[in-house]
Amino acid sequence: MVEREQVRPLAPATDRLSSDDDEAVLHLKKIRRKNCIRCCGCIAALMLIQAIVIVILIFTVFRVKDPIIKMNGVTVTKLDLINGTTPRPGTNMSIIADVSVKNPNVASFKYSNTTTSLYYHGTLVGEARGPPGQAKARRTMRMNITVDIITDRLMSNPNLNSDVASGLLSMSSYSRIGGRVKIMKIIKKHVTVKMNCTLTVNISSQAIQEQKCKRHVDL
């Protein structure tokens, strides 16, 4: 009895990939890989450019600059003189200081209470506090600070007689403003501005004859 050979059907010709088809698949994979590398490279380049731009802006446009505090003028009020030369004991005199705060930054400068102290030959004779405020970006904020002076402290100073004889009172002031500069809710910088001034008050005209100021900024 002759066994019949079992003949297995051949796979269709379409199920077998030719060498040309293999090369096409490999070429397609290479193209996809190159496109992926290019895409990643573009993203990395954009992130690098963005980081460089941010760094440049931080050190140029967004760099925190020193606020400038300036004493524009001083007015003497309530000065009661005896014979037009000597302050009357027991009375108060006031000095109104016109102070401006210039903000050169591209963001607002918010400051807290300002303090101003007045000295006569090293003795504290008056002190005042100014209200908090805000200097807008690249704007100047002006305010008047009134310092009440107790003349009894002037009268008890041994230098008063010589100053009255010359018609001039030499005084010094110290002002301090603390605040914060905030840029784009990212950069926050605390700033403290200090200013020392020397004043020469003319007793007869009750005006400031000369003043010199120096400021210091702590960032």
Secondary structure, 3 states (H helix, E strand, C coil): CCCCCCCCCCCCHHHCCCHHHHHHHHHHHHHHHHHHHHHHHHHHHHHHHHHHHHHHHHHCCCCCCCCEEEEEEEEEECCCEECCCEECCCCEEEEEEEEEEECCCCCCEEECCEEEEEEECCEEEEEEEECCEEECCCCEEEEEEEEEEEHHHHHCCCCHHHHHHHCEEEEEEEEEEEEEEEECCCEEEEEEEEEEEEEEEECCCCEEEEEEEEEEEEC
